[in-house]
Amino acid sequence: MTTPTIDWALDEPSAPKPGLSPEDLARELAECEAYMAEADAKSAAFHAKVADAEERVAIEQEPEPAVEFPRIIRPPELELLEIIPRDPLFILRTTGDTVIAERDYGMIFAKRGVGKTMWDLGKGLALSSGSVFAHLRAVAPRPVLYVEGEMPLHDIRGRIRSFMLGLSQAEREAAAQNFHLLSWELNEDDFPSLADERGWDFINQAVDRVNPAMVVLDNISCLAGSAAENDENAWAPIGRWATSLRKRLSLWWIHHESRGGTARGTSKREDPMDFVINLKQPQGYTAKDGACFEVQWLKARGRTGEAVEPRTFQLHNDKTDRGLICTWNEVSREETTTRALASKLERCIPIVTSLLRQDGSLTQRKMRAAARDRFREEHNEGVSDSIINQAYDAATETVWGRGND
């Protein structure tokens, strides 16, 4: 586009002649005012043209931004690279193997009411106090930030108090200094969703203030909403924020289990995680068992063997004169197996009873085959002949009032 040429010359008005009439003087004055207006316009146009020229010169002289190439290193350089070690936070009480380390990133999920919050509260208070947690021991007291997005303060206070009562005096003092609770109820009017930057800044401010070794986010649905829970694209920016935090701390999400038994919503959130743990109620579980589940490590990056083998735990509530004391205790494999077998027998008896009532002439062999098929159809798992035989003995007492001939 061609810039129009401006004629900067001015035709100066002639000087007024003496003895002019008022009309002539007015005309001369109008000529002077027109001259001044033209001069002002050309002056403004000149300065605009100079500014435009200076801007174009600056743009042409501005250096192009340097291209940042990916940083690539070879094994010898990697050996010389200073990398911050990931020291253990929790170790196995029996072997001392690392189970949870600094800057771990993971998720624990389970059905509603299984005991997710109680499990992670116990873990957080154990780390903050440097004490024992189930089959683990915290290496040293470390700061913990627990972000609670669901439970009322009254309930969370009672649970924390019950765990604290199970600690020694020194451990309680350490937990009192190191355990930090960020509750939705304390910030009800201004607790932003983690679905956007405002929520991330909110947690970042708390992290900067506490400088925790571990952050527990309880839970995805309440803190980030259903859209982020289910939509892969909605979760992506939340995931990037969360993984950025793992450069300085261990971060754990608490989540709900779907009806199909997997973590609810998109599975993309699990890709960068070190650990994914499912809390499953064991076979033979009844309501009287309370909070009791098997800890199943579905993903355990860098951990093998005893550190991540399935274990069953039960919450014990002991009433004392000081109040209720909560502790997590491991259930032995023998006891777990006994419960599972008892559960299968309990579920198998009505099946065998029904088969006998339908056809009293069934041989044991045909009855076992039919019972196996029906048990798998109803419970989606197999059952041994020994269990079926025990169920047959119990069923014959019910059907005919006698034992097996």
C-alpha positions in Angstrom: 0.0 0.0 0.0 1.5 3.4 -1.1 1.7 6.1 1.6 0.2 9.4 0.3 2.6 12.3 -0.2 2.0 15.3 2.1 2.9 18.8 0.9 4.6 20.3 3.9 4.9 23.8 2.3 2.7 26.6 3.7 1.5 29.6 1.8 2.1 32.4 4.3 -0.6 35.1 4.3 0.5 38.6 3.4 0.9 41.2 6.2 -2.2 43.4 6.7 -2.0 46.7 5.0 -2.4 49.9 7.0 -5.7 51.7 6.8 -7.8 48.7 6.1 -11.5 48.7 6.9 -12.9 46.4 9.7 -14.2 44.1 7.0 -10.8 43.8 5.4 -9.2 43.2 8.8 -11.7 40.4 9.6 -10.9 38.8 6.3 -7.1 39.0 7.0 -7.7 37.5 10.5 -9.7 34.6 8.9 -6.8 33.9 6.6 -4.4 33.8 9.5 -6.6 31.4 11.4 -6.9 29.1 8.3 -3.1 29.2 8.0 -2.7 28.2 11.7 -5.2 25.3 11.3 -3.4 24.0 8.2 -0.1 24.2 10.1 -1.4 22.3 13.0 -2.8 19.5 10.7 0.4 19.2 8.8 2.4 19.1 12.1 0.2 16.3 13.5 0.5 14.3 10.2 4.3 14.8 10.3 4.6 13.4 13.9 2.3 10.5 13.1 4.5 9.6 10.1 7.7 9.8 12.2 6.1 7.5 14.8 5.1 5.0 12.2 8.5 5.0 10.7 10.2 4.5 14.1 7.8 1.6 14.8 8.6 -0.1 11.5 12.3 0.3 12.1 12.1 -1.2 15.6 10.2 -4.2 14.2 12.7 -4.8 11.5 15.6 -4.5 14.0 13.9 -6.8 16.6 15.8 -10.2 16.7 13.8 -13.3 16.0 13.1 -15.4 19.1 15.6 -18.2 19.6 14.2 -21.7 18.8 14.3 -23.9 21.9 15.5 -27.3 20.8 14.6 -30.4 22.9 17.3 -31.2 25.5 18.7 -34.6 24.6 21.4 -36.5 26.6 23.3 -39.7 26.3 24.1 -42.3 29.0 27.5 -40.8 30.0 25.8 -37.4 30.4 22.9 -38.9 32.3 25.3 -40.4 34.8 26.8 -37.0 35.5 23.4 -35.3 35.8 22.4 -34.2 39.3 19.0 -35.7 40.0 17.2 -35.1 43.3 16.7 -38.6 45.0 13.2 -39.8 45.9 13.6 -40.7 49.6 11.1 -43.1 51.1 8.1 -41.8 53.1 6.7 -45.2 54.1 8.6 -48.5 54.4 7.5 -52.0 55.2 7.7 -52.7 58.9 9.1 -56.2 58.2 11.7 -55.7 55.5 12.3 -51.9 55.3 11.5 -51.9 51.6 10.1 -48.6 50.2 6.4 -48.6 49.6 5.6 -44.9 49.2 8.3 -42.4 48.2 8.7 -38.7 47.8 7.0 -37.3 44.7 4.9 -40.4 44.1 1.7 -39.7 42.1 -1.2 -42.0 42.5 -4.9 -42.7 43.2 -6.9 -44.8 45.6 -10.5 -45.8 44.6 -13.2 -47.9 46.1 -17.0 -48.1 46.4 -18.9 -45.7 48.6 -18.7 -46.6 52.3 -15.8 -48.9 52.0 -13.5 -46.7 54.1 -11.4 -44.6 51.6 -11.3 -41.5 53.8 -10.5 -43.4 57.0 -7.7 -45.2 55.2 -6.1 -42.0 53.8 -6.6 -40.1 57.0 -4.7 -42.8 58.9 -2.0 -42.7 56.3 -1.7 -38.9 56.5 -1.7 -38.8 60.3 0.9 -41.5 60.4 3.2 -39.6 58.0 2.7 -36.3 59.9 3.5 -38.0 63.2 6.3 -40.4 62.0 4.3 -43.4 63.3 3.0 -46.8 62.2 0.3 -47.2 59.6 -1.1 -50.7 59.1 1.9 -52.7 57.8 4.0 -49.6 57.1 6.1 -47.2 59.1 6.7 -43.6 58.3 10.4 -42.9 58.0 10.1 -39.5 59.8 7.4 -36.9 60.6 6.7 -34.9 57.5 4.1 -32.1 56.7 0.9 -33.3 55.2 -1.9 -31.4 53.5 -5.3 -33.1 53.5 -7.9 -31.5 51.2 -11.4 -32.6 52.2 -14.1 -31.8 49.7 -17.0 -33.9 51.0 -17.1 -34.7 54.7 -18.6 -32.3 57.3 -16.1 -30.9 59.8 -17.9 -32.5 62.7 -17.3 -36.0 61.2 -13.7 -35.4 60.1 -12.8 -34.0 63.5 -14.1 -37.1 65.2 -12.1 -39.4 62.9 -8.9 -37.4 63.3 -9.3 -37.4 67.1 -9.8 -41.2 67.1 -6.5 -41.8 65.2 -4.7 -39.2 67.3 -5.6 -41.0 70.5 -3.8 -44.1 69.3 -0.5 -42.2 69.0 2.1 -41.7 71.7 2.5 -38.2 73.2 5.5 -37.4 71.1 3.7 -38.6 67.9 0.6 -36.5 68.8 2.7 -33.4 69.2 4.4 -34.1 65.8 1.0 -34.6 64.1 -0.4 -31.4 65.7 2.4 -29.5 64.0 2.5 -31.3 60.7 -1.0 -32.3 59.7 -2.9 -29.6 57.9 -6.6 -29.9 56.9 -8.1 -27.8 54.1 -11.9 -28.4 54.5 -14.6 -27.2 52.1 -16.7 -26.3 55.1 -14.1 -23.8 56.5 -13.9 -22.2 53.0 -17.5 -22.8 52.0 -18.0 -19.4 50.4 -14.8 -19.5 48.4 -13.8 -23.1 47.6 -13.2 -23.1 43.9 -13.4 -26.2 41.7 -10.2 -27.8 40.6 -11.7 -27.9 37.1 -10.0 -24.5 36.3 -7.0 -22.3 37.2 -8.7 -20.6 40.1 -8.9 -23.9 41.9 -5.3 -24.8 41.1 -4.2 -21.4 42.4 -6.2 -22.0 45.6 -4.4 -25.3 46.3 -1.0 -23.9 45.2 -1.3 -21.2 47.8 -2.0 -23.8 50.5 1.0 -25.9 49.2 3.2 -22.8 49.4 2.1 -22.1 52.9 2.4 -25.7 54.2 5.3 -27.1 52.0 4.0 -30.6 52.5 5.7 -33.9 51.6 2.3 -35.3 50.7 -1.1 -33.9 49.5 -4.3 -36.0 49.6 -7.2 -34.7 47.5 -10.5 -36.2 48.7 -12.1 -36.7 46.2 -12.1 -36.1 42.5 -15.9 -35.9 42.1 -16.4 -33.3 44.9 -13.3 -31.3 44.2 -13.3 -31.2 40.3 -16.9 -32.1 39.4 -18.5 -34.8 37.2 -17.4 -33.3 33.9 -13.7 -33.5 34.8 -14.3 -36.9 36.3 -15.7 -38.4 33.0 -14.5 -36.3 30.2 -10.9 -37.0 29.0 -10.5 -33.5 27.5 -11.9 -31.9 30.7 -9.5 -33.9 32.8 -6.4 -33.1 30.7 -5.6 -29.6 32.2 -6.3 -30.9 35.7 -3.9 -33.7 35.1 -1.2 -31.3 33.8 -1.6 -29.2 37.0 -1.4 -32.3 39.2 1.7 -33.7 37.6 3.4 -30.3 37.9 3.0 -30.5 41.6 4.6 -33.9 41.8 8.0 -32.2 41.1 7.9 -31.2 44.8 5.6 -33.5 46.7 3.7 -36.8 46.7 0.2 -36.3 45.4 -2.7 -38.8 46.0 -6.3 -38.6 44.6 -9.2 -40.4 46.2 -11.8 -41.5 43.8 -15.0 -43.7 43.5 -15.4 -47.1 41.9 -17.7 -47.6 39.0 -20.4 -50.3 38.9 -18.0 -52.3 36.7 -15.4 -52.4 39.4 -12.9 -49.9 37.7 -12.2 -46.3 38.7 -15.1 -44.1 37.7 -14.7 -42.1 34.5 -11.8 -41.7 32.1 -8.9 -44.0 32.4 -6.5 -41.4 30.9 -5.9 -39.9 34.3 -4.1 -43.1 35.3 -1.4 -43.0 32.6 1.1 -40.7 34.4 0.5 -42.2 37.8 3.0 -44.3 39.7 0.3 -46.2 41.7 -3.4 -47.1 41.3 -4.8 -48.9 44.3 -8.3 -50.4 44.7 -9.8 -51.1 48.1 -12.0 -54.2 47.7 -14.2 -55.7 50.3 -13.0 -59.4 50.8 -15.0 -62.5 50.1 -17.1 -63.3 53.2 -17.4 -59.7 54.1 -20.5 -58.8 56.2 -21.7 -55.4 57.6 -20.5 -56.4 61.1 -16.9 -56.4 59.8 -17.1 -52.6 59.4 -14.3 -51.0 57.4 -12.5 -54.1 56.0 -11.0 -54.4 52.6 -8.2 -55.9 50.5 -5.6 -53.5 49.2 -5.0 -54.3 45.5 -2.2 -52.6 43.7 -3.4 -52.3 40.1 -0.4 -50.2 39.1 2.8 -50.1 41.0 5.6 -48.4 39.0 9.0 -49.4 40.4 7.6 -51.6 43.2 7.5 -55.4 43.2 7.2 -58.3 45.6 6.1 -58.0 49.2 5.7 -54.2 49.0 2.7 -54.4 46.7 1.3 -57.8 47.3 -2.5 -57.9 48.2 -3.2 -57.5 51.9 -6.4 -57.3 53.9 -6.9 -54.8 56.6 -9.7 -54.0 59.1 -10.3 -50.9 61.1 -10.5 -51.6 64.9 -12.5 -49.3 67.1 -11.5 -49.6 70.8 -13.7 -47.7 73.3 -11.6 -46.3 76.2 -12.1 -43.8 78.9 -10.3 -41.3 76.8 -12.6 -41.9 73.8 -12.7 -44.1 70.7 -9.3 -45.2 69.4 -9.0 -46.2 65.7 -6.2 -48.4 64.3 -5.7 -50.3 61.1 -4.8 -53.9 61.6 -3.8 -56.5 59.0 -6.0 -59.6 58.7 -4.0 -62.8 58.2 -4.2 -64.8 55.0 -5.5 -67.8 57.0 -8.3 -65.7 58.4 -9.0 -64.1 55.0 -9.1 -67.6 53.4 -11.4 -68.9 56.1 -13.8 -66.0 55.6 -13.8 -66.5 51.9 -14.5 -70.2 52.1 -17.3 -69.6 54.7 -18.8 -67.0 52.3 -18.8 -69.4 49.4 -20.4 -72.2 51.5 -23.0 -69.8 52.7 -23.9 -68.8 49.1 -23.7 -72.4 47.8 -26.1 -74.0 50.3 -29.3 -72.3 48.8 -28.2 -73.3 45.3 -27.8 -76.9 46.2 -31.0 -76.9 48.3 -32.9 -75.5 45.3 -31.5 -78.1 43.0 -32.5 -81.0 45.4 -36.0 -79.6 45.8 -36.4 -79.4 42.0 -35.2 -83.0 41.4 -34.6 -85.2 44.4 -33.2 -88.0 42.2 -30.1 -86.1 41.2 -26.9 -88.0 41.7 -24.1 -86.1 43.5 -22.1 -86.0 40.3 -24.9 -84.3 38.3 -25.8 -82.1 41.3 -22.1 -80.9 41.5 -22.1 -80.0 37.8 -25.4 -78.1 38.0 -24.3 -76.3 41.2 -21.0 -75.2 39.6 -22.8 -73.8 36.6 -25.4 -72.0 38.7 -22.9 -70.6 41.2 -20.8 -69.1 38.4 -23.9 -67.7 36.7 -25.1 -66.0 40.0 -21.8 -65.0 41.5 -19.4 -64.7 38.5 -16.8 -67.0 40.1 -16.1 -70.6 40.5 -16.7 -73.0 43.4 -14.8 -76.1 44.4 -16.3 -79.6 44.7 -15.4 -79.7 48.4 -17.5 -76.6 49.0 -20.4 -78.1 47.0 -20.1 -81.4 49.0 -20.3 -79.4 52.3 -23.3 -77.5 50.9 -24.9 -80.9 49.9 -24.5 -82.2 53.4 -26.2 -79.1 54.8 -28.9 -79.1 52.1 -29.9 -82.7 52.7 -30.6 -81.8 56.4 -32.9 -79.1 55.2 -34.6 -81.0 52.4 -34.9 -84.5 53.9 -33.9 -84.0 57.5 -30.9 -86.3 57.2 -27.3 -86.4 56.2 -25.8 -87.7 53.0 -26.3 -91.5 52.5 
